Amino acid sequence: MAVTRPLSIVARCALQLRDAGPATVNDLSRSLEISRTSVENAVTVLSDSGLIADAPAQNGGGAGRPARRYSFHAAAGTVVGVDIGVASLRVVLADLAGLVIAQRSYSGVAAQSDGASKLAAVIDCVRRTLIDASIPASKVRAVGVSLPGIVDDAGRVTTSVVIPEWSGIDIGSQLRHAFGCPVAVDNGVRLAAVAEHHLGVAQLVDDVIYLSVGNRIAMGLILGGRPRRGIHNAAGDIGRLAFRGLNTETGQISWRSASTAAEVFALARGDDPAAQQELDEFIDELAHGIATLTMTVDPAMIVIGGGLSAAHEQLLDPLRAALPGHLGLPFHVPIAEARLGAEAAAHGAVVHAFQRQAAEVYGIDDMPAPPITPLPPEPVRTGTTTAENNEEKP
């Protein structure tokens, strides 16, 4: 488990009100086992910062005025998550309690002719989402950004083979200037892994290999409950190397029996022998690569995301059967389908913003990220949306 330092009293009171609901000073004192005076001081700080508000009083039936109750003011601010893909862009808005209040998908960003135009399109999409949700830009407290590439701690794109125009560009600084708030940027597959760990299929485990299998294969790591970045922020960028037969620069999957994965899977379902043989070889190679990664990291769970993850009978079930033969070990490593699908990286960007910018979001340095409550997927909007972030489904 990840080791964390004890929370401050102010953070503990805010956390209790945020995650457990309204309470009086006495309620907080009993629940948190701290003195009434300490709670009163914390409540004063939280009230002055606008993070809590008065809640309706409850009459206990006794004489006298009911005790004053406080509630967490989730609507006091908004955190934005942005997932920038090859063919689409996703924007998620969450309140300070982690409830997703709006999400939109847009297409056309990749069609922009240069890096500056792409960035302008991203900024415009975020602003349009805020306007549609009737949220003023002044309420945005932090922005989390997911993008394809290696990103340093400051938000500069070290390299991106998917959006090469942004290689060497400080995307974080550009977005901070546009929105006037802190911005946290990270690799998209890593943030998809963060989302699956925080609110998806891997919530109960702290050592996770997340593989995105779609048009390409890419990996994100959660170790000890935290995303593993590495000294050069490249940890996990091994999909193009660990799996033989991929494009070694991009991790792109090449197919022989048809031009796309969807066509190969369809042919295999129709008993086409060449397609089935190619699919069997692909699954065997996938199992071999996963076995190599498993012996390196020794995870508690392997999560398969990306466009091909929903192919249970054709991909996940055979993969589960093939992995033990490559591992040759007396224990079983579970393989799970990612729960969040194409929405994972955008929600991971929201979590990333809460985690990296707690002081700016809450005014409290040690406030933990909230549980994120997602919305159902947004229906496609004609002319502006796309259903998948350039991830092909079988």
N, C-alpha and C positions, 0 to 999 in steps of 0.2 A: 504494500500500500504506500501511496505517496505520504511523505512526512511533512506536516504543516505546523507552523508555530501557533500558539494559542491566540485566539482573537481578542481584540480590545473589547472593553465593556460596551462601548458605543456600537461596534460592529455586531456584537452578540445581541443587543437589543434590536437593532435594525433587522438583523437576520431573522429573529423570532417573529417580529411583526410582518416581515415580508413573506415568510414561508409558512407561518402558523396562523396568521390572521390577527384581528384586532385584540387588544388587551389593555388592562389597566396597569398602573405602576405596580400594584400589589401582585397582579398576575405575572408580570415580568419578573418581579423579585423572587416569587416562588418557583417559577419555571426554570429560571437561570441560576437560582441559588446564589444570588448576590444581594447586597444590602439595598434597602429602599432608597437610601440617599444616593448610592451609586446609580441606580436606575433613574432617579429624578434628574441627576446631572446629565446622564446620557440622553434622556428625553428632551431636555432643554436644548442640547446641541442639535439633535435631529429635527426638532421643531424649527429652530433658527435657520437650518439649512433647507427647509421645505421638503424634507424627505418623509416626514410623517404629518398626519393631519388628525383632527378630531373625528372620532367615530361615534355613531349613535350610542347613547348611554343605555345600559341595561338596568332595569329596576329589579333589584333582588327581593323586593317585597318588604324590606325593612324600613324603618323610619329614616328620614333625612334624604339629602340629595344623593343620587346615584354617583358612583365613582366615575371620574373622567376616563374615557377610553380613547386609545390611539390606534390608528391604522396606517399602514404603509402607503405612501402616496405614489403609486406606481405610474400614474399619468404625468408625474412631474417632469419626465424626460423620455427620450427615445434613443435607442441604440439601433444602428443600421448595419446589416450584413449584406455584402455584395459579392457575388460569385461571377467572375469574368471568365467566360469560356471562349472557345473558338467560334461557335456559331450563335451563341446566345448569352444573355446576361440575366442574372436573377438578383432581385432586391428583396430583402426581408426587413421589416420594421418590428421591433419588440419594445414593450414598455419596460420599466425598471424592475418589474417582477418577473420578466422573462416571457410574458405572454406575447405571442406573435399577433400583431394587430393588422398587418397587411403584408402581402407578398405579391410580386409581379415578375413576369418573365418577358424579356424583350429580345427580338432578333435584329440583325442588321449591324451590330457593332463591328463584327469582323469585316464587313464590307467597306468600312472606312479606308481611305487610301493610304493614310500614314498614321504614325503613332500619336501625334497630337490630336488628329481627328477622332481616333479611337478613344482617347482619354476624354475628349469633350463629349462624346456620345455617352460614355459611362456616367459622367457628371450629370448630363441632361436626364438620363434614365432615373437616377436617384432622386433628382429634384421633382420629376414628374410623379414618382411614387409618393413622395411626401405631400405634394399638392393633392393628389387623388385621395390621400388619407386625411386631408385637412390638418396636417401637422406642420407648423411653422419651422423653418430651418433653425431658428433660435433654440428650439427644444432638443435638437440633436446633440447628445453628449459625447458620443464616440461612434466611429465607423470602423467596422472590420471588413477586410478585403481578402478574398481568395482569388488567386490567379495562377495560371500554369507557368511555372518557372521556379528558379532558386532565388529566394528573397532574403536579404540580410535583416538584422534586427531593426534597422532604421526605416525599412520599407523600400529600400532600393532594390530593383530587379538586377541581380547579378547576371543572370542569363535566362533566356526563354526561347526555346526552339519553336514554340507554338505562336508566340507574339514577339518575334525577334526585334520589332521596332522599339520595344520597351527595354531591351537589354541595356543595362547601364543607367537607366532612368530612375530617379527617385520618385516613384509613384506615390509613396506615402506623403511626401512633402507637397506634391501637387494637389492631392486630395485634401490635405490639411488646410492649404490655402483656399481651396474652393468652398469648404464647409465650415471653416473656423472652429474646428474641434480636433481632438486627438484621433489619429488613424493608425490601426494595427493591420499590417499586411503579412500574409504568409502563403505558402504553397497550397494549391487547391486540394490535392489528394491528402496532404497532411491535415487540413482542416476538415475534410470529409471524415477522416479517422477520428478527429476530435469530436465531431458531431455524433458519430456512432457510439463513442465512449460516453459522452455526456447525456445523450437523450435517445440513443438508438439501441441496437441489439447487444452492444458490449458494455452496458452500464455497470454490470456486476464484476467485471474483470479489469485488471490494471496493466496487463501486458498483452498487447494486441498487435497483430499484423493485419493491416487493411490493404487489400489489393483491389485496385480499380481495373476491371477487365472490360474493355469496350473496343474502340478503334485502336487503342494502345493498351499496354500494361504499365501501371505505375503503382507505387507503394507508399504508404504512410505508416509510421510506427508510434504506438503509445507504449511507453515503458515506465513502470512505477506510477502509472496514472497520469503521466505528462507526455505531451508530444515530444518526440526526440528530434532535435534539430541538428545537433553536431556542431563542431567548431566552425565549419564553413557553411552551415545551414543547408547541407546537402544530404543529411541522413535520410535514408529511405529511397533516394533517387537511384534505385538499382534495378527497376523492372526491365529496362532495356539491356541490362547486362546479365541478370540472373536467369533469363528465359531465352534459350537459344532459338534462333530463327526470326527474331525481331529486328527491326531497323535499329542499329546500335546508337544512332543519334537521337531518335525520337521515341523509340519504344513501340513504333507502329507495327501492327500485326498485318502480315501479308497472307493472302489466301490463294490457293492454286485452282481449286475446282470451281470457283465463282469469284466475282469481284468484291463482294461484301460478306460480312459474317452472317447477315440475315439470309442471304441467298444460300450460303453453305449449310446453315442449319435447316433451311426449308428443303433443300435437296436431300439432306440426310434423313429428314422425317419421311421423305418420299422413297426411301430405300435406295438412293443413289449410292453405289458402292464406292466411287471415288470420293464423294463428299463425306461419307461415313468414315472412310479410312483417314481422311485428312482431319476430321473432328477427333477421332480416337488418338491420332498422333499429337494433336494440339493439347488434348486433356492430359496425355501422358507427360508431355513436356512441361505443362503447367504444374503437374504434381511433382515433377523432378525439381523445378525451380522453387516451389513452396517448401519441399523437403530441405533444400539447401538453406533457405531463409529460416526455417523452423529450427534447424540444428544450430544456427548462428544466434538466434534470439531466444529460443525456448518459450514461445508465447503460450498464454492460456487459451487463446482463441484466434482463429483466422477468419476474418470477415471479407467476403467477396462482394464488392460493389461494382458500379459501372453498368453499361447497357446489357452485358451478357449475363449478369448475375441472376436474372429471373428465370433462366433456362434450367429448371430443376432436373427434369428427366434427361436432358441432353448434355448438361454441363455439371451442375452441382452434385447430383447423385453419383455419376461416374467418377467425378473428382474425389469425392469422399471415399469411394471404393479403391481408387488408385493410390492415394497418399500413403496408407500404411505400408504398402509394398516398397515404396521408395524410402521410407523412414527406417523400417526394420527395427522398430523399438517396441518395448513392452507397454507403452502407454499410448493413449489416443488423444489427438489434438482435434477438437471440434472445428468444423467449417460451417460458418453461418452466412446466410444471405443478409446483406445490408438492409436495414429497415427503412432508411430515409431516401433511398434511390437518388434521383437527380437533384433532390433538394438538400443533400447532405452538406455540400461545401458551403452553401449560403448560410445554413444554420450554424455550421462550424465557424464561419466568419463572425456571426453574432456572439457565439461563446468566446471566441478569441478576443473580441473587443471588450467584453465584460471582464475577462481574465487579465488582459494586459493593461486596461485603463480604468481599474477600479476606483482610483482616487478621483479621476475626472468624472466618472459616471455617478458615483455616490458621494464623493467628498470624504470617503473613508478609505484609507490605504489598504486595509486588510479584509475588505468585504468580499466574500466568495461570489462567484458567478451564480446566478439563479438557475433553478430548473427551467428549461425552455419548453414552452407549450406550443407546438406548431399548429398551423391551420391545415385543413385539407388542401391538396394541390389546386392552384388557381386554374380555371378553365382557360383554354387558348383564346387569346384576343386576336381577331383577324387583323393581319398586317403588322402586328407588333410582337407576337409571342412565338415561342417554339417550345415543344413539349420536352425535349431532351437537350442537355448541354453538350451537343455534338457526340453523344454516346449512342451507338447503334444497338438496337434491340434485335434479338433473334426472331 
